[in-house]
Amino acid sequence: MRAGGSRFLSVVSVEQKYGGHAKQVGMAAMSGVEGAFQGRFVIVVDDDIDPSDENDVLWALATRCDPATAILVVDGWWSTGMDPLISPEKRAKGDMTNSRALLLAVRPWYWRKQFPMVNRPSKEIKARVKGKWPGLFAKL
């Protein structure tokens, strides 16, 4: 398992072993001190995605996250007074909790074998192209 992100956004890469595994990993990432204190979003991606590469993560979100079935929003999580989204009303009551979103940007477990194959260049091919034409593909 690999991870990337920041205080408000965490990205975790997982090799799914069974149905529900990605969701369990996401909930665990939300629950640990690093993810729980002032966290907002956790994105779980498959192990073929580099969680520290925002382009990879956005690609996984766009191609593997079904908004109707793969986004879970939960409320009442531990936060801090430094959280800019704690409302004045909640602050006055001492309620330093927020909501979290878990985004599952993974191949759906029960039909993962029928999921379309990845159709993009490998890191090796990208490096060769960038080496051959560095001026044309500076951000590749």
MOJO-V442211 format. One record per residue. N is the residue number from 1. RES is the residue in three letters. PHI is phi in radians with two decimals (* if undefined). Layout:
# MOJO-V442211
n;res;phi
N;RES;PHI
N;RES;PHI
This chain:
# MOJO-V442211
n;res;phi
1;MET;*
2;ARG;-2.17
3;ALA;-2.46
4;GLY;-2.66
5;GLY;2.10
6;SER;-2.59
7;ARG;-0.98
8;PHE;-1.50
9;LEU;-2.36
10;SER;-2.07
11;VAL;-2.17
12;VAL;-2.20
13;SER;-1.80
14;VAL;-2.42
15;GLU;-1.61
16;GLN;-1.09
17;LYS;-1.93
18;TYR;-2.88
19;GLY;-1.04
20;GLY;1.57
21;HIS;-1.04
22;ALA;-1.07
23;LYS;-1.15
24;GLN;-1.09
25;VAL;-1.10
26;GLY;-1.10
27;MET;-1.14
28;ALA;-1.13
29;ALA;-1.12
30;MET;-1.23
31;SER;-1.57
32;GLY;-1.21
33;VAL;-0.93
34;GLU;-1.09
35;GLY;-1.60
36;ALA;-1.42
37;PHE;-1.36
38;GLN;1.24
39;GLY;-1.23
40;ARG;-2.40
41;PHE;-2.26
42;VAL;-2.21
43;ILE;-1.98
44;VAL;-1.87
45;VAL;-2.14
46;ASP;-1.21
47;ASP;-1.26
48;ASP;-1.52
49;ILE;-1.86
50;ASP;-1.45
51;PRO;-1.18
52;SER;-1.62
53;ASP;-1.81
54;GLU;-1.06
55;ASN;-1.16
56;ASP;-1.06
57;VAL;-1.13
58;LEU;-1.13
59;TRP;-1.09
60;ALA;-1.10
61;LEU;-1.05
62;ALA;-1.23
63;THR;-1.91
64;ARG;-2.23
65;CYS;-1.87
66;ASP;-1.53
67;PRO;-0.96
68;ALA;-1.27
69;THR;-2.18
70;ALA;-2.07
71;ILE;-2.17
72;LEU;-2.07
73;VAL;-1.97
74;VAL;-2.21
75;ASP;-2.05
76;GLY;1.48
77;TRP;-1.65
78;TRP;-1.00
79;SER;-2.37
80;THR;-2.61
81;GLY;-1.10
82;MET;-1.41
83;ASP;-1.25
84;PRO;-1.18
85;LEU;-1.61
86;ILE;-1.30
87;SER;-1.20
88;PRO;-1.01
89;GLU;-1.13
90;LYS;-1.16
91;ARG;-1.05
92;ALA;-1.07
93;LYS;-1.52
94;GLY;1.34
95;ASP;-1.55
96;MET;-1.77
97;THR;-2.09
98;ASN;-2.45
99;SER;-1.81
100;ARG;-2.27
101;ALA;-2.10
102;LEU;-1.88
103;LEU;-1.96
104;LEU;-1.66
105;ALA;-1.79
106;VAL;-2.18
107;ARG;-1.11
108;PRO;-1.03
109;TRP;-0.92
110;TYR;-1.30
111;TRP;-2.37
112;ARG;-1.07
113;LYS;-1.26
114;GLN;-1.63
115;PHE;-1.12
116;PRO;-0.97
117;MET;-1.14
118;VAL;-1.21
119;ASN;-2.14
120;ARG;-2.68
121;PRO;-1.19
122;SER;-1.26
123;LYS;-1.08
124;GLU;-1.15
125;ILE;-1.15
126;LYS;-1.01
127;ALA;-1.12
128;ARG;-1.13
129;VAL;-1.13
130;LYS;-1.09
131;GLY;-1.18
132;LYS;-1.37
133;TRP;-2.30
134;PRO;-1.06
135;GLY;-1.26
136;LEU;-1.51
137;PHE;-2.18
138;ALA;-1.08
139;LYS;-1.81
140;LEU;-1.23
